[in-house]
Amino acid sequence: MNAIRKALGYLWILVGISAGIYLIYFQALPLWQSGGNDLVPAIIYTFILAPIISLGMSIFGYYAMQGEYSTKNGEKL
């Protein structure tokens, strides 16, 4: 089970990086280029959502790789 957790940790890191790239490249850049009333969502995608989602998923994956989720109430399983 721990091997599966570690493998999924790598997957979560890749998904986090991919989500950040997707949000900035496919969501925010077209809004930045169109300008006008679309600047507010572009700012939200770029400076709020992309970092929170990317870092959150990547940190979750890092902890899964390190085996932090293989404990229960401080005891190793």
C-alpha positions in Angstrom: 0.0 0.0 0.0 2.9 2.4 0.7 4.3 1.8 -2.8 0.9 2.9 -4.2 0.9 6.0 -2.0 4.4 7.0 -3.2 3.5 6.4 -6.9 0.3 8.5 -6.5 2.5 11.2 -4.8 4.4 11.5 -8.1 1.1 11.7 -9.9 -0.3 14.4 -7.7 2.8 16.5 -8.3 2.5 16.1 -12.0 -1.3 17.0 -11.8 -0.5 20.1 -9.8 2.1 21.3 -12.3 -0.2 20.5 -15.2 -3.1 22.4 -13.5 -1.0 25.5 -13.0 0.1 25.4 -16.6 -3.4 24.9 -17.8 -4.9 27.7 -15.7 -2.3 30.2 -16.9 -1.9 29.2 -20.5 -5.4 28.3 -21.5 -7.5 30.3 -19.1 -5.6 33.5 -18.1 -3.6 34.4 -21.2 -6.6 34.6 -23.5 -8.3 36.9 -20.9 -5.2 39.1 -20.6 -5.1 39.5 -24.4 -8.8 40.4 -24.7 -8.6 43.0 -22.0 -11.6 45.1 -21.0 -13.9 43.5 -18.4 -11.9 40.2 -18.6 -9.0 41.5 -16.7 -10.5 40.7 -13.3 -10.9 36.9 -14.0 -7.4 36.9 -15.5 -5.9 38.4 -12.4 -7.8 35.9 -10.2 -6.7 32.9 -12.4 -3.0 34.1 -12.5 -2.4 35.3 -9.0 -4.9 33.4 -6.8 -6.1 30.2 -8.3 -3.1 28.9 -10.1 -0.6 29.2 -7.2 -3.1 27.8 -4.6 -4.1 24.8 -6.8 -0.6 24.0 -8.0 1.1 24.3 -4.7 -1.6 22.5 -2.8 -1.6 19.5 -5.1 2.2 19.4 -5.2 2.6 19.6 -1.5 0.0 16.9 -1.0 2.0 14.7 -3.5 5.3 15.5 -1.8 3.9 14.4 1.6 2.4 11.2 0.0 5.9 10.4 -1.4 7.5 11.0 2.0 5.1 8.5 3.7 3.4 11.1 5.9 0.0 9.5 5.3 1.2 6.1 6.4 0.6 6.9 10.1 -2.5 6.9 12.2 -2.6 9.0 15.4 1.2 9.3 15.4 1.8 5.6 15.1 3.4 3.9 12.1 1.1 1.5 10.3 
